[in-house]
């Protein structure tokens, strides 16, 4: 066994109290006793105010010559918690310096056998009478540190976290112990996580206000009631009175007040309720250390009539976020992912972390759903894959299965369905809006999706939407009933809430048609223009949630195709590819290969393959598309010409430059005749012809055409449009090919700056410009600058495009050349070994 030596307490050698957030009551109890006994301490929740650099403060605490009091618990020794760094750091310090002081205490039944703590004497301070526990704490500290003069801490002593209801003498009451008067439900032993929120709630209630009122609000199933119950139990030692009041029916609150008045013996049995309530109010005005919990309150104004005056605390749980003028609101959101996984492992300890993560993700980290799933899986032992498949297809049925999760009165499906029914009865327009939102994505839903086309909406929602204030109140009702979260950009419904509403909606087909029409009407302008990208980003998840793969509405299919094209234009090829493949497969199957939307998605899919360097796949798709378009629409139709334009790019990439040139020149002539010289599609063909001319060595003709195309694009599209920047890059390539390296560098430098600003540093077009500028620098013999730019570009291309993309390989080859030019032949060989295809 190991005991620690004794040292004098120096003025700057404060005892650092190491604890986890769940055990904060223990830390404050220990601090009170130590400070009272004359031992100065450091406690993060007390000594590190808001704005403190936590990492820096912790580093200083761990590296000072100060003793560390370690409050060992099951939570503290969880390897995923930051406390692992604290105690392992101190143990490591002791190996080098025996004077690094460590004072361990066990505050719950955590098993210390078989690990690093096995040879260390660790006294217990839990489940002891308060005086005994304080004595153990101070005696243990005195074995390590010299006795200290009595302190002068004057704060109200915190409670000792035990199970004894009262303390003798003037010492602290046991924290966590239930007070003499209480009616809390049994503590949920499966409660997990939320330590930070509980401590913030405690800070808010103890901030020193005369009357502290906090409102926990959030959607159904996030655990507001469980959070309030855990708060009551965890900090029970700080109160002499805790009274839980179901507040869903305000008319019954008076009866709970009267029952409390009788329990406190303020009035005799049989006293009428108004008199008992008045007696209780008078008592609370003068009493200290009381906590009233109003659970599931619905009406702010009605509850305000029942809030008590006095120096106690009031806690409210509600789905309604609007408690202005009544209480300070605290938003209760879904679990963090670690909290979801911890709850799943509580019920299913054998569950692999990856499976727990998949399960939590599918459940959207909603506490009630996570607990319900854990119960069902523990009971039935069905595989996680089976559960997830059932969840994806029969959400409402699955969320109605089995028993309610511990601490919840009903299952999730019933909770959502009953609340939705109540909303529909209270306000039919809000009910209609709710079910329409259920068909969209679990992301912020832009309000203008509804307000821009009220004619597509049913009554009475149509009338509400046409009046801004009325519509704002309708939206607010979704939040008030806890069925949506309200954000600055629109309402957000949880994915399980949406799935249950969709599964149980009797008018699901009619509402699906309305949502499809709303999305089609909201189609932004050109998805290749960065000015419209923010709007596309907002709408994209809702377009996909409307399931365009199975829709019969051609308008929704077209906007879905445009959305995928937008992803490609942004350079997000890896996201765009599987979406395009899914839509291509579905639309070909349901509508045939000659359907307009099918041909449109073929065009998009081929373009994505081209951008990814899959030139043969792109060629095969574009050739099929061109054959069908010519047969169905004729040689001069814009769609036919678009297919011809794409096929020529594929041919050029595959090395068939003469065929590409012939096809491009024919397409350009037709587009000029059909669309006009300045049409964006015509200018796209002109850009391609210039490339073909450079490929066959006709540089002067290519330059003239590039200059004309760039001038037209600047006039028609603007200086910063991606197509304009493409023309600038093309002209710079021609200048470089003609040996005009200074002019090429200036133009490429300007184009790179614009692409970085407009498209971002990692967009494939930006990386193409960076590679072009490096080529100019290389030809100007500025090899060090070229090398630096090529190294950065290669790193980004590997991350964005992959090691096998043609652009990545080109940059690797150029970088190897730069390294050779600088005499770094070993490094150049290393690059070539990494990319043998160069």
C-alpha positions in Angstrom: 0.0 0.0 0.0 1.1 3.5 -0.7 0.8 6.5 1.6 1.8 10.0 0.8 4.3 12.1 2.8 3.5 15.3 4.6 4.4 18.8 3.3 3.6 22.3 4.5 0.8 24.2 2.7 2.4 27.0 0.9 0.5 30.2 0.1 0.3 29.3 -3.6 -0.2 25.5 -3.0 -4.0 25.4 -3.2 -5.7 22.0 -3.3 -7.0 21.3 -6.8 -10.3 19.4 -6.5 -10.5 17.1 -9.5 -14.0 15.8 -10.2 -16.5 15.1 -13.0 -19.5 17.3 -13.7 -21.9 14.6 -12.4 -20.2 14.8 -9.0 -20.2 18.6 -8.6 -22.2 18.5 -5.4 -19.4 16.3 -3.8 -16.8 18.8 -5.0 -18.6 21.8 -3.4 -19.1 19.8 -0.2 -15.4 19.0 0.0 -14.4 22.6 -0.8 -16.6 24.0 2.0 -15.1 21.7 4.6 -11.5 22.3 3.4 -11.8 26.0 3.2 -13.5 26.1 6.6 -10.6 24.1 8.0 -8.1 26.6 6.5 -7.0 24.7 3.3 -7.3 26.9 0.2 -8.7 25.2 -2.8 -9.2 25.5 -6.5 -12.6 24.4 -7.9 -13.4 25.1 -11.5 -17.1 25.9 -11.0 -16.2 28.5 -8.4 -12.8 29.9 -9.3 -12.9 29.9 -13.1 -15.5 32.5 -14.2 -17.1 32.6 -17.6 -14.6 33.5 -20.3 -11.7 31.6 -18.6 -9.6 29.6 -21.0 -10.4 26.1 -19.6 -7.5 24.4 -21.2 -5.0 26.9 -20.0 -6.4 27.0 -16.5 -6.4 23.2 -16.3 -2.8 23.0 -17.5 -1.8 25.5 -14.8 -3.7 23.5 -12.1 -2.1 20.3 -13.1 1.5 21.6 -13.3 1.6 23.8 -10.2 3.1 22.3 -7.0 -0.3 21.9 -5.5 -2.0 18.8 -4.0 -4.8 17.2 -6.0 -7.9 15.9 -4.3 -9.4 13.3 -6.6 -13.1 12.4 -6.1 -13.2 8.9 -7.5 -16.5 7.6 -8.9 -17.8 5.5 -11.7 -18.3 8.5 -13.8 -14.9 10.0 -12.9 -13.1 6.8 -14.1 -15.0 6.6 -17.4 -12.1 6.5 -19.9 -14.0 8.8 -22.3 -14.2 11.7 -19.8 -11.6 14.5 -19.7 -10.9 13.5 -16.0 -8.8 10.6 -17.3 -6.2 13.2 -18.4 -6.2 14.8 -15.0 -5.5 11.8 -12.8 -3.2 10.0 -15.2 -1.2 13.3 -15.5 -0.8 13.4 -11.7 0.2 9.7 -11.5 2.8 10.3 -14.2 4.1 13.3 -12.3 4.5 11.2 -9.2 6.8 8.8 -11.1 9.2 11.6 -11.7 8.6 13.6 -8.5 7.4 11.8 -5.3 6.4 15.2 -3.9 3.6 15.6 -6.4 0.7 15.2 -4.0 -2.4 13.1 -4.7 -5.3 12.7 -2.2 -7.9 10.2 -3.5 -11.4 9.7 -2.0 -14.0 7.3 -3.2 -17.5 8.9 -3.4 -19.5 5.9 -4.7 -19.1 2.2 -5.1 -16.7 2.3 -8.1 -14.5 -0.8 -8.3 -10.8 0.1 -7.9 -9.4 -3.5 -8.0 -7.2 -4.7 -10.8 -6.2 -1.3 -12.1 -3.7 1.5 -11.4 -5.6 2.4 -8.2 -5.3 -1.1 -6.7 -2.1 -0.4 -4.6 -3.3 3.0 -3.4 -5.2 3.5 -0.1 -8.4 5.2 -1.0 -10.8 6.1 1.9 -14.6 6.1 1.4 -16.7 9.1 2.2 -20.0 8.0 0.9 -22.9 6.4 2.9 -21.5 7.8 6.1 -23.0 10.1 8.7 -22.2 13.7 7.7 -19.9 14.4 10.7 -18.0 11.1 10.1 -17.6 11.9 6.4 -16.2 15.4 7.1 -13.8 13.8 9.6 -12.5 11.3 7.1 -12.0 14.0 4.5 -10.0 16.3 6.9 -8.0 13.5 8.5 -7.0 12.2 5.1 -5.9 15.7 4.0 -3.9 16.2 7.3 -2.0 12.9 6.6 -0.6 14.6 3.4 -0.6 18.3 4.4 0.3 20.1 7.6 -2.6 21.3 9.7 -3.9 24.7 8.6 -5.5 27.5 10.6 -9.3 27.7 10.5 -10.7 29.4 7.4 -13.3 32.0 7.2 -15.7 30.7 4.5 -19.0 32.2 5.2 -21.2 30.8 2.4 -24.1 28.5 3.3 -22.5 25.1 3.6 -23.4 22.7 0.8 -24.7 19.3 1.5 -22.8 16.1 1.8 -23.9 13.7 -1.0 -25.3 10.8 1.0 -28.5 9.2 2.0 -29.1 10.5 5.5 -31.8 13.1 5.7 -30.3 15.5 8.2 -27.0 16.5 9.7 -26.2 17.0 13.3 -25.1 20.4 14.7 -24.2 23.2 12.3 -22.5 21.0 9.7 -23.6 20.6 6.1 -26.7 18.6 5.3 -26.1 15.6 3.1 -26.3 16.6 -0.6 -28.5 14.3 -2.6 -30.4 13.2 0.5 -34.1 13.9 0.4 -35.3 16.7 2.7 -37.9 16.4 5.4 -40.8 17.4 3.1 -40.8 16.1 -0.4 -42.9 14.2 -3.0 -40.4 13.4 -5.8 -40.9 10.3 -7.9 -38.3 7.6 -7.6 -35.0 8.5 -9.1 -34.4 7.1 -12.6 -31.4 4.8 -12.2 -30.9 4.7 -15.9 -30.5 8.5 -16.2 -27.3 9.3 -18.1 -25.6 12.4 -19.4 -26.8 16.0 -19.1 -24.2 16.8 -16.5 -23.3 20.1 -18.1 -27.0 21.1 -18.4 -27.7 20.2 -14.8 -24.8 22.2 -13.5 -25.8 25.2 -15.7 -29.3 24.9 -14.3 -27.9 24.8 -10.7 -25.8 27.9 -11.4 -28.9 29.8 -12.8 -31.1 28.9 -9.8 -28.4 29.8 -7.3 -27.3 33.1 -8.9 -28.6 35.1 -6.0 -31.9 36.4 -7.4 -34.7 36.9 -4.8 -37.0 34.6 -6.8 -35.2 32.2 -9.2 -37.5 30.7 -11.8 -36.2 28.5 -14.7 -38.2 27.0 -17.5 -36.9 23.8 -19.2 -38.5 23.7 -22.6 -38.2 21.5 -25.7 -40.1 19.0 -27.9 -41.8 15.9 -26.6 -39.4 13.1 -25.8 -36.2 15.1 -25.1 -36.4 14.4 -21.4 -37.5 17.6 -19.7 -39.3 15.9 -16.9 -36.4 13.4 -16.4 -34.0 16.3 -16.2 -36.1 18.1 -13.6 -36.4 14.9 -11.6 -32.7 14.3 -11.7 -32.0 17.9 -10.6 -34.3 17.4 -7.7 -32.5 14.3 -6.5 -29.0 15.4 -7.3 -29.2 18.7 -5.4 -31.9 17.6 -2.9 -29.5 18.2 0.0 -29.6 22.0 -0.7 -33.3 22.1 0.0 -35.6 21.7 3.1 -38.6 21.3 0.9 -39.2 19.9 -2.7 -42.7 19.7 -4.1 -43.6 18.3 -7.5 -46.7 19.7 -9.1 -48.3 18.3 -12.3 -49.2 21.5 -14.1 -50.9 20.3 -17.3 -54.2 21.1 -15.8 -53.8 24.5 -14.1 -57.2 24.1 -12.3 -55.6 21.3 -10.2 -52.5 23.2 -9.0 -54.4 24.6 -6.1 -55.0 21.1 -4.7 -51.3 20.3 -4.8 -50.6 23.6 -3.0 -53.2 22.7 -0.4 -51.7 19.2 0.1 -48.3 20.8 0.7 -49.7 23.3 3.2 -51.2 20.3 5.2 -47.9 18.4 4.9 -46.1 21.4 6.4 -48.8 21.6 9.1 -49.6 25.1 8.2 -53.3 24.4 8.2 -55.4 21.7 9.8 -57.0 18.9 7.8 -60.2 20.0 6.2 -59.2 23.6 5.5 -60.7 24.9 2.3 -58.3 25.1 -0.6 -58.1 28.9 -1.0 -57.2 29.3 2.7 -54.6 26.6 2.5 -53.1 28.1 -0.6 -52.8 31.5 1.0 -51.2 30.0 4.1 -48.6 28.2 1.9 -47.8 31.4 -0.1 -47.2 33.3 3.2 -44.9 30.5 4.4 -42.9 30.5 1.1 -42.4 34.2 1.3 -40.5 33.8 4.5 -38.9 30.4 4.1 -35.6 29.5 2.5 -34.2 26.4 0.7 -37.4 25.3 -1.1 -37.9 24.0 -4.6 -41.2 23.9 -6.5 -41.3 21.9 -9.8 -44.2 22.6 -12.2 -44.1 19.7 -14.6 -45.6 19.9 -18.2 -47.0 23.4 -18.0 -48.8 24.6 -21.1 -50.0 28.1 -20.4 -47.6 30.7 -19.4 -50.1 33.2 -18.2 -52.1 30.7 -16.2 -49.1 29.3 -14.5 -47.8 32.8 -13.6 -50.7 33.1 -11.2 -49.3 30.2 -9.2 -45.6 31.2 -9.0 -44.6 31.8 -5.4 -42.7 34.7 -3.9 -39.8 34.2 -1.6 -36.1 33.2 -1.7 -36.7 29.7 -3.0 -36.4 28.1 -6.5 -39.0 27.3 -9.1 -38.4 24.9 -12.0 -40.9 24.6 -14.9 -41.0 22.0 -17.6 -42.9 22.8 -20.8 -43.0 22.2 -24.5 -43.7 25.9 -25.0 -40.5 28.0 -25.5 -42.2 31.3 -24.7 -41.7 32.1 -21.0 -40.8 35.8 -21.4 -41.5 37.8 -18.3 -42.2 34.7 -16.2 -39.0 32.6 -16.2 -35.6 32.3 -17.7 -35.9 29.7 -20.5 -33.4 26.8 -20.9 -33.7 24.9 -24.2 -33.5 21.1 -23.7 -32.4 19.5 -27.0 -31.8 15.9 -28.0 -28.9 13.9 -26.5 -25.3 14.5 -27.7 -24.1 11.4 -29.5 -21.9 10.2 -26.5 -25.0 10.5 -24.3 -27.1 8.4 -26.6 -24.4 5.7 -26.8 -24.0 5.8 -23.0 -27.7 5.2 -22.5 -27.7 2.3 -25.1 -24.7 0.7 -23.4 -26.5 0.9 -20.0 -29.2 -1.4 -21.4 -27.1 -3.2 -24.0 -23.5 -3.5 -22.7 -22.6 -6.0 -25.4 -23.6 -3.5 -28.2 -20.6 -2.6 -30.4 -19.9 1.2 -30.5 -20.3 1.3 -34.2 -23.8 -0.3 -33.9 -24.7 2.0 -31.1 -23.7 5.0 -33.2 -25.8 3.8 -36.2 -28.8 3.3 -33.9 -28.5 6.7 -32.3 -28.1 8.3 -35.7 -31.3 6.7 -37.0 -33.2 7.7 -33.8 -31.9 11.3 -34.1 -30.6 11.1 -30.5 -34.1 11.7 -29.2 -33.9 10.4 -25.5 -37.3 8.8 -25.4 -36.7 7.0 -28.7 -33.2 5.9 -27.7 -34.5 4.5 -24.4 -37.5 2.9 -26.1 -35.2 1.2 -28.6 -32.8 0.0 -25.9 -35.7 -1.6 -24.0 -37.1 -3.3 -27.1 -33.7 -4.6 -28.2 -32.9 -5.9 -24.7 -36.2 -7.6 -24.5 -36.3 -9.2 -28.0 -32.6 -9.5 -28.7 -33.3 -8.8 -32.4 -30.2 -7.7 -34.5 -29.7 -3.9 -34.8 -29.9 -4.3 -38.6 -33.4 -5.8 -38.3 -34.5 -3.0 -36.0 -33.1 -0.3 -38.3 -34.8 -1.8 -41.4 -38.2 -1.9 -39.5 -37.6 1.7 -38.3 -37.1 2.9 -41.9 -40.3 1.4 -43.2 -42.7 1.3 -40.2 -41.6 4.0 -37.8 -45.0 4.6 -36.2 -45.6 0.9 -35.6 -42.2 0.4 -34.1 -42.4 3.5 -31.8 -45.7 2.1 -30.5 -44.1 -1.3 -29.6 -43.3 -2.4 -26.1 -43.3 -0.6 -22.8 -42.7 3.2 -22.4 -39.1 4.0 -21.7 -38.2 4.4 -18.0 -39.5 7.7 -16.6 -41.9 8.4 -19.5 -45.7 7.9 -19.2 -46.3 6.9 -22.9 -44.5 5.6 -25.9 -43.2 8.0 -28.5 -45.8 7.2 -31.2 -48.6 7.9 -28.7 -47.0 11.1 -27.4 -46.7 12.5 -30.9 -50.1 11.4 -32.2 -52.0 12.7 -29.2 -50.2 16.0 -29.3 -50.8 16.4 -33.0 -54.5 15.6 -32.5 -54.7 18.3 -29.8 -53.0 20.8 -32.1 -55.3 20.1 -35.0 -58.4 20.5 -32.7 -57.0 23.8 -31.3 -56.0 25.3 -34.6 -56.7 23.5 -37.9 -54.4 25.7 -39.9 -51.5 24.8 -37.6 -52.4 21.2 -37.9 -52.3 21.4 -41.7 -48.9 23.1 -41.6 -47.6 20.4 -39.2 -48.4 17.6 -41.6 -47.0 19.5 -44.6 -43.8 20.0 -42.6 -43.7 16.3 -41.8 -43.1 15.6 -45.5 -40.0 17.8 -45.6 -36.5 17.2 -44.1 -35.6 17.5 -40.4 -33.8 20.7 -41.3 -35.0 24.4 -41.0 -38.0 24.8 -43.3 -38.0 28.2 -45.0 -41.2 30.0 -44.2 -41.4 31.5 -47.7 -41.9 28.0 -49.1 -45.5 28.5 -47.9 -45.9 32.3 -48.1 -44.7 32.6 -51.7 -47.5 30.4 -53.1 -50.5 30.5 -50.7 -52.7 29.5 -53.6 -51.3 26.0 -53.4 -52.3 25.6 -49.8 -55.7 24.3 -48.4 -57.9 26.4 -46.2 -57.7 27.6 -43.5 -53.9 27.5 -43.8 -54.1 29.5 -47.1 -55.8 32.4 -45.2 -53.3 32.3 -42.3 -50.3 32.3 -44.6 -51.6 35.4 -46.5 -51.4 37.4 -43.3 -47.9 37.7 -41.8 -48.9 38.0 -38.1 -51.4 35.2 -38.4 -48.9 33.0 -40.0 -46.3 33.8 -37.4 -48.8 32.8 -34.7 -49.5 29.6 -36.6 -45.8 28.7 -36.7 -45.4 29.5 -33.0 -48.1 26.9 -32.2 -45.9 24.2 -33.6 -43.3 25.2 -31.1 -45.7 25.7 -28.2 -47.0 22.1 -28.6 -43.4 20.8 -28.7 -43.8 19.4 -32.2 -41.1 21.6 -33.7 -38.2 23.8 -32.8 -38.4 27.3 -34.1 -35.3 28.9 -35.6 -34.6 32.2 -37.3 -34.8 30.4 -40.6 -37.9 28.3 -40.0 -39.4 25.4 -38.0 -37.4 22.2 -37.5 -39.2 18.9 -36.9 -37.4 15.9 -35.5 -37.1 13.1 -38.0 -39.0 10.6 -35.8 -41.8 13.1 -35.3 -42.0 13.5 -39.1 -41.9 9.8 -39.7 -44.7 9.1 -37.2 -46.8 11.9 -38.6 -46.3 10.7 -42.2 -47.2 7.1 -41.2 -50.4 8.1 -39.5 -51.6 10.9 -41.8 -55.0 10.1 -43.3 -54.5 12.6 -46.1 -50.9 11.7 -46.9 -51.3 11.6 -50.7 -53.0 15.0 -51.0 -50.3 16.5 -48.7 -47.5 14.9 -50.7 -48.9 16.5 -53.9 -49.0 19.9 -52.2 -45.4 19.7 -51.0 -44.2 18.6 -54.4 -45.9 21.6 -56.0 -44.5 24.0 -53.3 -41.0 22.7 -53.9 -41.3 22.9 -57.7 -42.6 26.5 -57.4 -39.6 27.4 -55.2 -37.0 26.4 -57.7 -34.1 28.8 -57.6 -32.4 30.2 -60.7 -29.3 28.7 -62.3 -27.7 26.2 -59.9 -24.2 26.9 -61.4 -24.4 30.5 -60.3 -22.8 31.0 -56.8 -25.3 33.7 -56.1 -28.0 31.1 -55.9 -26.1 28.4 -54.0 -27.3 29.5 -50.5 -30.9 29.0 -51.6 -30.1 25.7 -53.2 -28.4 24.6 -50.0 -31.6 25.4 -48.0 -34.0 23.6 -50.4 -31.8 20.6 -51.2 -32.6 18.5 -48.2 -36.3 19.2 -48.5 -36.3 18.2 -52.2 -34.6 14.9 -51.4 -37.0 14.3 -48.5 -40.0 14.6 -50.9 -38.6 11.4 -52.5 -38.2 12.5 -56.1 -37.2 9.0 -57.1 -40.9 7.8 -56.8 -42.8 10.9 -57.7 -45.1 11.1 -60.6 -44.8 14.9 -60.7 -42.4 15.8 -63.6 -41.8 19.3 -62.0 -40.4 17.7 -58.9 -38.2 15.4 -61.0 -36.8 18.4 -62.8 -36.0 20.4 -59.6 -34.4 17.2 -58.2 -32.2 17.0 -61.3 -31.3 20.6 -61.0 -30.4 20.1 -57.3 -28.0 17.3 -58.2 -26.5 19.5 -60.9 -26.0 22.2 -58.3 -24.1 19.8 -56.1 -21.8 19.0 -59.1 -21.3 22.7 -59.8 -20.2 23.2 -56.2 -17.6 20.5 -56.7 -19.4 18.0 -54.4 -19.1 15.1 -56.9 -19.0 12.4 -54.4 -22.4 13.4 -53.0 -23.9 14.1 -56.4 -22.9 10.7 -57.9 -25.0 8.3 -55.8 -28.0 10.6 -55.9 -27.8 10.8 -59.7 -27.4 7.1 -60.0 -30.4 6.4 -57.8 -32.6 8.8 -59.7 -31.4 7.5 -63.1 -32.2 3.9 -62.0 -35.6 4.8 -60.6 -36.7 7.1 -63.4 -35.6 4.7 -66.1 -37.6 1.9 -64.5 -40.7 3.9 -63.8 -40.8 6.4 -66.8 -38.6 4.8 -69.5 -35.3 5.8 -71.0 -36.9 8.4 -73.4 -38.7 10.3 -70.7 -37.6 13.9 -70.4 -36.6 13.7 -66.8 -34.7 10.4 -67.4 -32.7 12.0 -70.2 -32.1 15.0 -68.0 -30.6 12.9 -65.2 -28.5 11.0 -67.8 -27.0 14.3 -68.8 -26.2 15.2 -65.2 -24.9 11.7 -64.4 -22.5 11.8 -67.4 -21.2 15.2 -66.4 -20.5 14.0 -62.8 -18.6 11.0 -64.2 -16.6 13.4 -66.4 -15.7 15.6 -63.5 -14.5 12.5 -61.5 -12.3 11.5 -64.4 -14.5 8.5 -65.4 -14.3 9.5 -69.0 -15.4 6.2 -70.6 -18.6 6.0 -68.4 -19.3 9.6 -69.3 -18.8 8.9 -73.0 -21.2 5.9 -73.0 -23.9 7.8 -71.2 -23.6 10.9 -73.4 -23.5 8.8 -76.6 -26.7 7.1 -75.6 -28.3 10.4 -74.7 -27.3 12.0 -78.0 -28.8 9.1 -80.0 -32.1 9.3 -78.1 -32.3 13.1 -78.3 -31.6 13.2 -82.0 -34.2 10.5 -82.6 -36.8 12.2 -80.4 -36.2 15.9 -80.9 -34.0 16.4 -84.0 -30.5 17.6 -84.6 -31.1 21.3 -83.6 -33.0 20.9 -80.4 -31.2 22.6 -77.4 -31.2 19.2 -75.5 -29.6 17.5 -78.5 -27.0 20.1 -78.7 -26.2 19.9 -75.0 -25.7 16.1 -75.4 -23.4 16.7 -78.4 -21.5 19.3 -76.4 -20.9 16.9 -73.5 -19.9 14.0 -75.8 -17.2 16.1 -77.5 -15.7 16.8 -74.1 -15.6 13.0 -73.4 -14.0 12.4 -76.8 -11.3 14.9 -76.1 -10.6 13.5 -72.7 -10.2 10.0 -74.3 -7.7 11.4 -76.8 -10.0 11.5 -79.8 -9.3 15.2 -80.5 -10.2 15.3 -84.2 -13.6 13.8 -83.6 -14.1 16.2 -80.7 -13.2 19.2 -82.8 -15.6 18.2 -85.7 -18.5 17.7 -83.2 -17.8 20.9 -81.3 -17.6 23.0 -84.5 -20.9 21.6 -85.7 -22.5 22.2 -82.3 -21.2 25.8 -82.2 -22.6 26.5 -85.6 -26.0 25.1 -84.7 -26.2 26.9 -81.4 -25.3 30.2 -83.0 -28.1 29.7 -85.4 -30.7 28.4 -83.0 -29.8 30.3 -79.7 -27.8 33.3 -80.8 -24.2 34.3 -80.4 -24.5 35.4 -76.7 -26.5 32.5 -75.3 -24.6 30.8 -72.4 -24.8 27.5 -74.2 -23.4 29.0 -77.4 -20.5 30.5 -75.4 -19.9 27.1 -73.8 -19.5 25.6 -77.2 -17.1 28.4 -78.3 -15.0 27.7 -75.2 -14.8 24.0 -76.2 -13.9 24.8 -79.8 -11.0 27.0 -78.6 -9.7 24.1 -76.5 -9.9 21.8 -79.5 -8.0 24.3 -81.7 -5.2 24.5 -79.1 -5.1 20.7 -78.9 -4.3 20.6 -82.7 -1.8 23.5 -82.5 -4.0 26.3 -84.0 -3.1 28.6 -81.1 -3.8 32.0 -82.8 -7.3 30.9 -83.9 -7.9 29.6 -80.4 -6.7 32.9 -78.8 -9.0 35.0 -80.9 -12.0 32.8 -80.1 -11.0 32.7 -76.3 -10.8 36.5 -76.2 -14.2 36.9 -77.9 -15.8 34.4 -75.6 -14.3 35.9 -72.5 -15.6 39.4 -73.5 -19.1 38.1 -74.2 -19.2 36.2 -71.0 -18.1 39.1 -69.0 -20.8 41.2 -70.6 -23.6 38.6 -70.3 -22.7 36.8 -67.1 -20.4 39.1 -65.2 -16.8 39.0 -64.2 -17.1 36.4 -61.4 -19.5 33.9 -63.0 -17.9 30.4 -63.1 -18.3 30.2 -66.9 -16.5 33.6 -67.2 -13.7 32.3 -65.0 -13.5 29.2 -67.1 -13.0 31.4 -70.2 -10.3 33.3 -68.4 -8.5 30.1 -67.6 -8.8 28.9 -71.2 -7.3 32.1 -72.5 -4.5 31.9 -70.0 -3.8 28.3 -71.2 -3.6 29.6 -74.8 -1.2 32.4 -73.8 1.0 29.9 -72.0 1.0 27.6 -75.0 2.2 30.6 -77.1 5.0 31.4 -74.7 3.5 34.5 -73.3 4.1 33.4 -69.7 3.9 36.8 -68.0 0.5 37.5 -69.4 -0.7 34.0 -68.6 0.6 34.3 -65.0 -1.2 37.6 -64.5 -4.5 36.2 -65.8 -4.2 32.9 -63.9 -3.4 34.8 -60.7 -6.5 36.9 -61.1 -8.6 33.9 -61.9 -7.3 32.0 -58.9 -8.1 34.9 -56.6 -11.6 35.1 -57.9 -12.2 31.4 -57.8 -11.0 31.2 -54.2 -13.4 34.0 -53.2 -16.4 32.8 -55.2 -16.0 29.0 -55.1 -13.8 28.4 -52.1 -10.2 27.1 -51.6 -11.0 23.4 -52.2 -13.4 23.6 -55.2 -11.9 21.5 -58.1 -12.0 24.6 -60.4 -10.0 26.6 -57.8 -7.5 23.8 -57.6 -7.3 23.7 -61.4 -6.5 27.4 -61.4 -3.8 26.9 -58.7 -2.3 24.2 -60.9 -2.4 26.5 -63.9 -0.6 29.3 -62.0 2.0 26.8 -60.8 2.6 25.9 -64.5 3.2 29.6 -65.3 5.6 30.0 -62.5 7.4 26.9 -63.6 7.9 28.3 -67.1 9.1 31.5 -65.6 11.7 29.4 -63.7 10.2 30.4 -60.3 10.4 26.7 -59.2 10.3 27.3 -55.4 7.0 29.2 -55.7 5.7 26.6 -58.2 6.7 23.9 -55.8 4.9 25.4 -52.8 1.7 26.0 -54.8 1.9 22.5 -56.3 2.4 20.8 -52.8 -0.7 22.7 -51.4 -2.8 21.8 -54.5 -1.8 18.2 -54.4 -2.7 17.9 -50.7 -6.1 19.4 -51.4 -6.8 17.4 -54.6 -6.0 14.1 -52.8 -8.5 15.0 -50.2 -11.2 16.3 -52.6 -10.7 14.2 -55.7 -8.7 11.2 -54.6 -5.3 9.9 -55.5 -6.4 8.4 -58.8 -8.1 11.4 -60.3 -6.4 12.7 -63.5 -6.0 16.2 -62.1 -4.3 14.8 -58.9 -1.9 12.7 -61.1 -1.1 15.8 -63.2 -0.2 17.9 -60.2 1.9 15.1 -58.7 3.8 14.8 -62.0 4.4 18.6 -62.1 5.5 18.6 -58.4 8.1 15.9 -59.1 9.4 18.1 -62.0 9.7 21.1 -59.6 11.6 19.0 -57.1 14.0 17.8 -59.8 14.5 21.4 -61.0 15.4 22.3 -57.4 17.9 19.4 -57.1 15.7 17.5 -54.7 15.8 14.3 -56.7 15.1 11.9 -53.7 11.9 13.8 -52.9 10.9 13.8 -56.6 11.4 10.0 -56.7 9.3 9.6 -53.6 6.5 11.5 -55.2 6.7 9.4 -58.3 6.7 6.2 -56.2 3.5 7.4 -54.5 1.9 8.1 -57.8 3.3 5.5 -60.2 0.7 6.4 -62.9 2.4 9.8 -63.3 
